[in-house]
Amino acid sequence: MATNPHISIVVPVYKAENCLQELYARLKKVLEPINPNFEILFVEDCGGDRSWKMIESFSKTDSRVKGLQFSRNFGQHYGITAGLDHCTGDWVVVMDCDLQDPPEEIARLYAKAKEGFEIVIARRMDSKQPLFKRLSSRVFYGIFGYLADLRYDHRVGNFRILSRKVVNKFSLFREELRFFGALINWMGFSTAYVDIEHAARFEGKSAYTYRKLFNLGLETILAYSDKPLKLAVKIGFMVTLFSFAFGLYVLYRALFQGIPVSGWASLIVSLYFLGGMTIAILGVVGVYLGKTFDQTKGRPLYLIDKATANINEKNP
């Protein structure tokens, strides 16, 4: 009688044909001593290279390897969601495909989880990312933590192990804007950290351009916080109070000091400033309304085009 695997590995894949073979070999080497009853679930995000062909090949020679391919590019966090929807292990490891988080650290994550933790997160102690990217990441997570009222360590990526209970609870979250790490953080549950070495990329460069990272950051903040709206209200009140105080000052000078009201340039600048503030605040409100509209459509989070024969495709 078939039993569920003890450990599932969920790996979102995008343009990874040059590192998949190495990743697969190292995962097998690490997992077999822990428990040979495991599964590796690759979710291919339509990168346009040979990644899907390689996943199919692995699956034909090793039944423990399973694969899903999206109908189009949906994004990394949707790939993680699809993997968590379809994996069946008692414990689930989520990791990227670029080998910057060494598969050999899975044994340490698993050992820590067995101490009684529902979530164990790998924390990178010596990041191999470029300096600008490290600094921008630190700034983003600082702003994100303030706006979303969540403490989020900038040294933490997707690499972590989750219990089946956490995975089942995660499947309840179906909002369209997805940020895997923040969702797990919000859920709570007993959490521990394991410090790991951060390796250099095995091959190539990250598919995340700074523009993509900026857009992801903006959408993430909007998805997890309404503080921009509250800040807009506060700024509006502050500008109004400043304008009122300045008006009283001008009136005092005109009535009691005999100084005529002048300053056409300052008037125009003030009008432009207030007009810009008004448009910006309306823009913030409009973005929130747009995201709410997108959510009410009720569309599936992702669509699967292909699946290996040894996996049951579920409705997203």
Backbone hydrogen bonds in HBPLUS format (Angstrom, degrees):
<---DONOR---> <-ACCEPTOR-->    atom                        ^
c    i                          cat <-CA-CA->   ^        H-A-AA   ^      H-
h    n   atom  resd res      DA  || num        DHA   H-A  angle D-A-AA Bond
n    s   type  num  typ     dist DA aas  dist angle  dist       angle   num
A0090-ASP N   A0005-PRO O   3.18 MM  85  6.80 135.9  2.38 139.1 149.9     1
A0006-HIS N   A0037-ASN O   2.77 MM  31  5.73 149.3  1.86 147.9 153.3     2
A0091-TRP N   A0006-HIS O   2.94 MM  85  6.21 145.2  2.07 144.1 155.0     3
A0039-GLU N   A0007-ILE O   2.97 MM  32  6.51 145.2  2.09 153.6 162.6     4
A0008-SER N   A0091-TRP O   2.77 MM  83  6.22 156.1  1.82 156.4 164.8     5
A0093-VAL N   A0008-SER O   2.74 MM  85  6.14 166.1  1.76 165.4 167.0     6
A0009-ILE N   A0039-GLU O   2.84 MM  30  6.24 146.0  1.95 148.3 159.6     7
A0041-LEU N   A0009-ILE O   2.70 MM  32  5.87 171.6  1.71 170.1 172.9     8
A0010-VAL N   A0093-VAL O   2.74 MM  83  6.07 170.5  1.75 171.3 174.8     9
A0095-MET N   A0010-VAL O   3.16 MM  85  6.52 161.1  2.20 169.8 171.4    10
A0011-VAL N   A0041-LEU O   2.95 MM  30  6.22 165.7  1.97 161.8 161.1    11
A0043-VAL N   A0011-VAL O   2.98 MM  32  6.20 161.9  2.01 149.1 149.9    12
A0013-VAL N   A0043-VAL O   2.77 MM  30  5.65 165.9  1.79 149.8 145.6    13
A0045-ASP N   A0013-VAL O   2.87 MM  32  5.97 165.3  1.89 168.3 168.9    14
A0019-CYS N   A0016-ALA O   3.08 MM   3  5.57 160.0  2.12 116.8 122.9    15
A0020-LEU N   A0016-ALA O   3.06 MM   4  5.94 133.8  2.28 163.0 175.8    16
A0023-LEU N   A0019-CYS O   2.94 MM   4  6.11 161.0  1.97 153.1 159.2    17
A0024-TYR N   A0020-LEU O   2.84 MM   4  5.98 168.0  1.85 156.7 159.2    18
A0025-ALA N   A0021-GLN O   3.02 MM   4  6.20 165.4  2.05 149.6 153.6    19
A0026-ARG N   A0022-GLU O   3.01 MM   4  6.15 163.4  2.04 150.9 155.3    20
A0027-LEU N   A0023-LEU O   2.90 MM   4  6.03 154.5  1.97 150.0 157.4    21
A0028-LYS N   A0024-TYR O   3.05 MM   4  6.26 165.2  2.08 151.9 155.1    22
A0029-LYS N   A0025-ALA O   3.13 MM   4  6.30 161.5  2.17 144.5 149.8    23
A0030-VAL N   A0026-ARG O   3.04 MM   4  6.18 147.5  2.15 142.8 150.8    24
A0031-LEU N   A0027-LEU O   2.88 MM   4  5.95 167.3  1.89 158.4 161.8    25
A0032-GLU N   A0028-LYS O   3.15 MM   4  5.94 168.1  2.17 150.0 152.4    26
A0034-ILE N   A0031-LEU O   3.01 MM   3  5.19 122.3  2.36 102.6 117.9    27
A0035-ASN N   A0031-LEU O   2.93 MM   4  6.10 169.7  1.94 177.7 174.5    28
A0040-ILE N   A0064-ARG O   2.81 MM  24  6.18 158.5  1.86 152.6 157.0    29
A0066-LYS N   A0040-ILE O   2.80 MM  26  6.06 169.8  1.81 162.4 163.4    30
A0042-PHE N   A0066-LYS O   2.95 MM  24  6.31 163.3  1.98 156.8 152.7    31
A0068-LEU N   A0042-PHE O   2.93 MM  26  6.40 147.6  2.04 156.1 165.9    32
A0044-GLU N   A0068-LEU O   2.73 MM  24  6.09 157.8  1.78 170.1 163.9    33
A0070-PHE N   A0044-GLU O   3.05 MM  26  6.41 163.0  2.08 174.8 177.1    34
A0054-MET N   A0050-ARG O   3.08 MM   4  6.33 156.4  2.14 157.3 164.1    35
A0055-ILE N   A0051-SER O   2.97 MM   4  6.28 153.6  2.04 149.5 157.0    36
A0056-GLU N   A0052-TRP O   2.95 MM   4  6.22 161.7  1.98 154.6 158.8    37
A0057-SER N   A0053-LYS O   3.00 MM   4  6.23 151.4  2.09 141.0 149.2    38
A0058-PHE N   A0054-MET O   2.90 MM   4  6.21 160.3  1.94 153.1 157.5    39
A0059-SER N   A0055-ILE O   2.98 MM   4  6.18 160.4  2.02 149.1 154.5    40
A0060-LYS N   A0056-GLU O   3.07 MM   4  6.32 145.0  2.20 144.7 153.0    41
A0061-THR N   A0057-SER O   3.36 MM   4  6.63 145.2  2.49 146.2 154.0    42
A0061-THR N   A0058-PHE O   3.23 MM   3  5.46 130.5  2.49 100.5 112.7    43
A0062-ASP N   A0058-PHE O   2.84 MM   4  5.86 133.5  2.06 149.2 163.2    44
A0065-VAL N   A0062-ASP O   3.04 MM   3  5.78 169.2  2.05 122.9 126.2    45
A0308-THR N   A0067-GLY O   3.04 MM 241  5.32 159.7  2.08 143.1 145.0    46
A0069-GLN N   A0306-LYS O   2.84 MM 237  5.06 153.6  1.91 152.9 148.1    47
A0305-ASP N   A0069-GLN O   2.73 MM 236  5.69 155.1  1.79 152.3 161.1    48
A0306-LYS N   A0069-GLN O   3.25 MM 237  5.06 161.9  2.28 133.3 138.6    49
A0071-SER N   A0303-LEU O   2.89 MM 232  5.63 145.7  2.01 144.5 143.8    50
A0079-GLY N   A0075-GLY O   3.06 MM   4  6.37 143.5  2.20 145.0 156.1    51
A0079-GLY N   A0076-GLN O   3.02 MM   3  4.98 119.7  2.40  92.6 108.4    52
A0080-ILE N   A0076-GLN O   2.97 MM   4  6.38 150.6  2.05 149.9 157.7    53
A0081-THR N   A0077-HIS O   3.11 MM   4  6.23 153.9  2.18 130.7 137.9    54
A0082-ALA N   A0078-TYR O   2.92 MM   4  6.16 159.8  1.96 147.9 152.3    55
A0083-GLY N   A0079-GLY O   2.98 MM   4  6.20 158.6  2.03 146.6 152.6    56
A0084-LEU N   A0080-ILE O   2.91 MM   4  6.18 159.0  1.95 154.1 159.3    57
A0085-ASP N   A0081-THR O   2.89 MM   4  6.10 143.6  2.03 145.2 156.1    58
A0086-HIS N   A0082-ALA O   3.13 MM   4  6.32 138.8  2.31 143.1 152.6    59
A0086-HIS N   A0083-GLY O   3.24 MM   3  5.29 131.0  2.49  95.1 107.2    60
A0087-CYS N   A0083-GLY O   2.90 MM   4  5.89 135.5  2.10 150.4 160.7    61
A0164-ARG N   A0090-ASP O   2.91 MM  74  5.02 117.4  2.31 166.1 152.6    62
A0092-VAL N   A0162-LEU O   2.84 MM  70  5.14 164.8  1.86 153.0 157.9    63
A0162-LEU N   A0092-VAL O   2.73 MM  70  5.14 157.6  1.78 144.8 152.2    64
A0094-VAL N   A0160-ARG O   2.93 MM  66  5.59 158.4  1.98 158.5 165.7    65
A0160-ARG N   A0094-VAL O   3.13 MM  66  5.59 145.8  2.25 146.1 155.1    66
A0202-PHE N   A0098-ASP O   3.31 MM 104  6.13 169.9  2.32 167.9 170.1    67
A0199-ALA N   A0100-GLN O   2.84 MM  99  4.46 149.8  1.93 149.6 143.6    68
A0105-GLU N   A0102-PRO O   3.06 MM   3  5.81 166.0  2.08 122.2 126.3    69
A0106-ILE N   A0103-PRO O   2.99 MM   3  5.62 167.3  2.00 120.9 124.9    70
A0108-ARG N   A0105-GLU O   3.11 MM   3  5.33 123.1  2.44 101.5 114.8    71
A0109-LEU N   A0105-GLU O   3.08 MM   4  6.45 159.0  2.13 153.3 159.4    72
A0110-TYR N   A0106-ILE O   2.86 MM   4  6.06 165.0  1.88 157.2 160.9    73
A0111-ALA N   A0107-ALA O   2.97 MM   4  6.10 159.5  2.01 142.8 148.7    74
A0112-LYS N   A0108-ARG O   3.00 MM   4  6.15 157.7  2.05 146.9 152.4    75
A0113-ALA N   A0109-LEU O   2.95 MM   4  6.19 155.0  2.01 147.0 154.3    76
A0114-LYS N   A0110-TYR O   3.00 MM   4  6.25 150.3  2.09 149.8 157.2    77
A0115-GLU N   A0112-LYS O   3.06 MM   3  5.36 156.1  2.12 106.7 114.2    78
A0116-GLY N   A0113-ALA O   2.98 MM   3  5.73 165.2  2.00 121.9 125.4    79
A0117-PHE N   A0113-ALA O   3.15 MM   4  4.76 140.5  2.31 122.1 132.5    80
A0118-GLU N   A0190-SER O   3.13 MM  72  5.42 132.1  2.37 126.1 138.7    81
A0163-SER N   A0118-GLU O   2.95 MM  45  5.18 134.7  2.16 155.2 158.5    82
A0119-ILE N   A0190-SER O   3.07 MM  71  6.31 147.8  2.18 161.2 166.4    83
A0192-ALA N   A0119-ILE O   2.95 MM  73  6.41 149.3  2.05 148.5 158.2    84
A0120-VAL N   A0161-ILE O   3.05 MM  41  5.34 160.2  2.09 151.9 156.6    85
A0161-ILE N   A0120-VAL O   2.89 MM  41  5.34 157.3  1.94 151.8 159.4    86
A0121-ILE N   A0192-ALA O   2.89 MM  71  6.33 161.4  1.93 154.1 155.3    87
A0194-VAL N   A0121-ILE O   2.92 MM  73  6.20 155.0  1.98 154.4 156.5    88
A0122-ALA N   A0159-PHE O   3.09 MM  37  5.70 169.6  2.10 148.5 149.7    89
A0123-ARG N   A0194-VAL O   2.85 MM  71  5.89 165.2  1.87 146.2 147.9    90
A0196-ILE N   A0123-ARG O   2.95 MM  73  5.94 162.7  1.98 145.9 148.3    91
A0124-ARG N   A0155-ARG O   3.04 MM  31  5.24 161.5  2.07 145.2 141.6    92
A0125-MET N   A0196-ILE O   3.03 MM  71  6.02 167.0  2.05 177.0 173.7    93
A0134-ARG N   A0130-PRO O   2.98 MM   4  6.31 153.2  2.06 154.6 163.0    94
A0135-LEU N   A0131-LEU O   2.92 MM   4  6.20 162.7  1.95 157.0 161.4    95
A0136-SER N   A0132-PHE O   2.83 MM   4  6.00 165.0  1.85 151.0 155.6    96
A0137-SER N   A0133-LYS O   2.91 MM   4  5.94 149.9  2.00 139.1 147.5    97
A0138-ARG N   A0134-ARG O   2.99 MM   4  6.24 155.8  2.05 144.9 151.1    98
A0139-VAL N   A0135-LEU O   2.96 MM   4  6.26 160.3  1.99 152.3 157.4    99
A0140-PHE N   A0136-SER O   2.85 MM   4  6.01 165.5  1.87 149.0 153.4   100
A0141-TYR N   A0137-SER O   2.99 MM   4  6.13 173.7  1.99 154.2 155.8   101
A0142-GLY N   A0138-ARG O   3.03 MM   4  6.13 141.4  2.18 138.7 149.3   102
A0143-ILE N   A0139-VAL O   2.98 MM   4  6.28 162.7  2.01 155.4 159.0   103
A0144-PHE N   A0140-PHE O   2.70 MM   4  5.91 165.0  1.72 156.8 162.2   104
A0145-GLY N   A0141-TYR O   2.86 MM   4  5.77 157.1  1.91 134.0 140.4   105
A0146-TYR N   A0142-GLY O   3.13 MM   4  6.35 154.9  2.19 142.2 148.5   106
A0147-LEU N   A0143-ILE O   2.92 MM   4  6.15 169.1  1.93 158.1 160.6   107
A0148-ALA N   A0144-PHE O   2.82 MM   4  5.78 161.8  1.85 154.2 159.4   108
A0149-ASP N   A0145-GLY O   2.97 MM   4  5.41 115.8  2.39 130.5 140.9   109
A0150-LEU N   A0145-GLY O   3.21 MM   5  4.74 138.1  2.39 122.7 132.4   110
A0156-VAL N   A0153-ASP O   3.11 MM   3  5.63 164.7  2.14 119.6 122.1   111
A0167-VAL N   A0163-SER O   3.10 MM   4  6.44 161.6  2.13 153.2 158.3   112
A0168-ASN N   A0164-ARG O   2.92 MM   4  6.12 161.0  1.96 152.6 157.2   113
A0169-LYS N   A0165-LYS O   3.06 MM   4  6.29 156.0  2.12 145.6 152.1   114
A0170-PHE N   A0166-VAL O   2.83 MM   4  6.05 150.1  1.92 147.9 157.1   115
A0171-SER N   A0167-VAL O   3.14 MM   4  6.41 142.6  2.29 143.8 152.1   116
A0172-LEU N   A0169-LYS O   3.06 MM   3  5.52 158.7  2.11 111.0 117.8   117
A0173-PHE N   A0170-PHE O   3.02 MM   3  5.64 159.5  2.06 118.9 124.8   118
A0183-LEU N   A0179-PHE O   3.04 MM   4  6.27 160.1  2.08 161.2 167.6   119
A0184-ILE N   A0180-PHE O   3.07 MM   4  6.34 164.9  2.09 157.7 161.2   120
A0185-ASN N   A0181-GLY O   2.92 MM   4  6.12 156.4  1.98 145.4 152.8   121
A0186-TRP N   A0182-ALA O   2.84 MM   4  6.01 158.0  1.89 149.3 154.7   122
A0187-MET N   A0183-LEU O   3.12 MM   4  6.32 144.7  2.25 144.1 152.7   123
A0213-LEU N   A0209-THR O   2.87 MM   4  6.17 158.6  1.92 153.4 160.0   124
A0214-PHE N   A0210-TYR O   2.87 MM   4  6.03 152.4  1.95 141.9 149.1   125
A0215-ASN N   A0211-ARG O   2.98 MM   4  6.25 164.5  2.00 151.1 154.7   126
A0216-LEU N   A0212-LYS O   2.84 MM   4  6.01 158.8  1.89 148.3 154.8   127
A0217-GLY N   A0213-LEU O   2.82 MM   4  5.98 155.4  1.88 144.2 151.4   128
A0218-LEU N   A0214-PHE O   2.88 MM   4  6.16 159.1  1.93 152.3 157.6   129
A0219-GLU N   A0215-ASN O   2.96 MM   4  6.15 170.6  1.97 152.9 155.2   130
A0220-THR N   A0216-LEU O   2.87 MM   4  5.96 151.0  1.96 144.7 153.5   131
A0221-ILE N   A0217-GLY O   3.01 MM   4  6.22 162.1  2.04 150.1 153.8   132
A0222-LEU N   A0218-LEU O   3.07 MM   4  6.32 162.2  2.10 150.4 155.3   133
A0223-ALA N   A0219-GLU O   2.87 MM   4  5.99 143.2  2.00 141.6 152.0   134
A0224-TYR N   A0220-THR O   3.11 MM   4  6.26 142.3  2.26 147.9 156.0   135
A0229-LEU N   A0226-ASP O   3.11 MM   3  5.58 129.2  2.38 109.1 120.7   136
A0230-LYS N   A0226-ASP O   3.29 MM   4  6.72 156.3  2.35 144.6 151.4   137
A0231-LEU N   A0227-LYS O   2.67 MM   4  5.87 161.4  1.70 164.6 169.8   138
A0232-ALA N   A0228-PRO O   2.93 MM   4  6.04 147.0  2.04 137.0 145.8   139
A0233-VAL N   A0229-LEU O   3.07 MM   4  6.42 152.1  2.15 145.5 152.1   140
A0234-LYS N   A0230-LYS O   2.99 MM   4  6.29 160.1  2.03 148.2 153.6   141
A0235-ILE N   A0231-LEU O   2.82 MM   4  6.02 163.4  1.85 152.8 157.2   142
A0236-GLY N   A0232-ALA O   2.93 MM   4  6.08 154.6  1.99 142.6 149.9   143
A0237-PHE N   A0233-VAL O   3.00 MM   4  6.32 157.0  2.05 150.3 155.5   144
A0238-MET N   A0234-LYS O   2.89 MM   4  6.15 157.0  1.94 149.5 156.5   145
A0239-VAL N   A0235-ILE O   2.86 MM   4  6.09 162.6  1.89 154.5 158.3   146
A0240-THR N   A0236-GLY O   3.00 MM   4  6.16 156.6  2.05 143.6 150.6   147
A0241-LEU N   A0237-PHE O   2.87 MM   4  6.10 161.4  1.90 151.6 156.1   148
A0242-PHE N   A0238-MET O   2.89 MM   4  6.07 160.7  1.92 149.4 155.3   149
A0243-SER N   A0239-VAL O   2.85 MM   4  6.01 161.3  1.89 148.7 154.0   150
A0244-PHE N   A0240-THR O   2.89 MM   4  6.09 154.9  1.95 147.6 154.6   151
A0245-ALA N   A0241-LEU O   2.88 MM   4  6.08 163.9  1.90 151.4 155.5   152
A0246-PHE N   A0242-PHE O   2.84 MM   4  6.03 161.3  1.87 151.1 156.9   153
A0247-GLY N   A0243-SER O   2.88 MM   4  6.01 148.0  1.98 140.6 149.7   154
A0248-LEU N   A0244-PHE O   3.00 MM   4  6.33 151.8  2.08 147.2 154.0   155
A0249-TYR N   A0245-ALA O   2.99 MM   4  6.30 151.5  2.07 145.1 153.3   156
A0250-VAL N   A0246-PHE O   2.95 MM   4  6.23 160.5  1.98 150.8 155.2   157
A0251-LEU N   A0247-GLY O   2.93 MM   4  6.13 159.1  1.97 146.7 152.9   158
A0252-TYR N   A0248-LEU O   2.87 MM   4  6.07 153.9  1.94 145.6 152.6   159
A0253-ARG N   A0249-TYR O   3.03 MM   4  6.32 162.1  2.07 151.8 155.8   160
A0254-ALA N   A0250-VAL O   2.98 MM   4  6.20 151.0  2.06 145.6 154.0   161
A0255-LEU N   A0251-LEU O   2.96 MM   4  6.12 158.1  2.01 151.1 156.1   162
A0256-PHE N   A0252-TYR O   2.90 MM   4  5.71 167.0  1.92 152.4 156.9   163
A0257-GLN N   A0253-ARG O   3.19 MM   4  4.86 139.3  2.36 112.1 121.5   164
A0259-ILE N   A0253-ARG O   3.09 MM   6  5.59 160.6  2.13 142.8 138.9   165
A0267-LEU N   A0263-GLY O   3.01 MM   4  6.27 151.5  2.09 148.5 156.8   166
A0268-ILE N   A0264-TRP O   3.00 MM   4  6.30 161.0  2.04 153.2 157.2   167
A0269-VAL N   A0265-ALA O   2.91 MM   4  6.17 162.7  1.94 152.5 157.8   168
A0270-SER N   A0266-SER O   2.90 MM   4  6.03 155.8  1.95 142.3 149.0   169
A0271-LEU N   A0267-LEU O   2.91 MM   4  6.20 155.4  1.97 147.9 154.9   170
A0272-TYR N   A0268-ILE O   2.88 MM   4  6.17 162.0  1.91 153.4 157.9   171
A0273-PHE N   A0269-VAL O   2.83 MM   4  6.04 157.4  1.88 148.1 155.1   172
A0274-LEU N   A0270-SER O   2.86 MM   4  6.08 170.9  1.87 155.5 157.2   173
A0275-GLY N   A0271-LEU O   2.83 MM   4  5.92 156.1  1.88 146.1 153.8   174
A0276-GLY N   A0272-TYR O   2.81 MM   4  5.95 157.8  1.85 147.1 153.2   175
A0277-MET N   A0273-PHE O   2.91 MM   4  6.17 159.3  1.95 150.5 156.3   176
A0278-THR N   A0274-LEU O   2.92 MM   4  6.09 157.9  1.97 145.7 151.7   177
A0279-ILE N   A0275-GLY O   2.98 MM   4  6.21 162.9  2.01 150.4 154.6   178
A0280-ALA N   A0276-GLY O   2.88 MM   4  6.05 159.0  1.93 149.2 155.6   179
A0281-ILE N   A0277-MET O   2.93 MM   4  6.13 163.7  1.96 152.1 155.9   180
A0282-LEU N   A0278-THR O   2.94 MM   4  6.14 162.8  1.97 149.4 154.6   181
A0283-GLY N   A0279-ILE O   2.79 MM   4  5.97 144.2  1.92 142.0 152.8   182
A0284-VAL N   A0280-ALA O   2.97 MM   4  6.33 152.2  2.05 148.7 155.0   183
A0285-VAL N   A0281-ILE O   3.04 MM   4  6.36 166.3  2.06 152.6 155.7   184
A0286-GLY N   A0282-LEU O   2.80 MM   4  5.99 153.1  1.87 143.7 152.2   185
A0287-VAL N   A0283-GLY O   2.88 MM   4  6.15 152.3  1.96 150.8 157.2   186
A0288-TYR N   A0284-VAL O   3.15 MM   4  6.47 163.5  2.18 151.7 155.3   187
A0289-LEU N   A0285-VAL O   2.96 MM   4  6.24 157.1  2.01 149.7 156.6   188
A0290-GLY N   A0286-GLY O   2.84 MM   4  6.06 153.3  1.91 147.1 154.6   189
A0291-LYS N   A0287-VAL O   2.95 MM   4  6.23 159.1  1.99 153.1 157.7   190
A0292-THR N   A0288-TYR O   2.96 MM   4  6.16 154.3  2.02 146.1 153.6   191
A0293-PHE N   A0289-LEU O   2.89 MM   4  6.12 153.2  1.96 146.2 153.7   192
A0294-ASP N   A0290-GLY O   2.95 MM   4  6.25 157.7  2.00 148.7 154.4   193
A0295-GLN N   A0291-LYS O   3.04 MM   4  6.27 155.1  2.10 144.5 150.8   194
A0296-THR N   A0292-THR O   3.05 MM   4  6.31 150.3  2.14 147.6 155.1   195
A0297-LYS N   A0294-ASP O   3.29 MM   3  5.53 151.2  2.38 102.2 110.5   196
A0298-GLY N   A0295-GLN O   3.29 MM   3  6.01 155.1  2.35 116.0 121.1   197
A0311-ILE N   A0308-THR O   3.33 MM   3  6.00 147.2  2.45 128.6 125.9   198
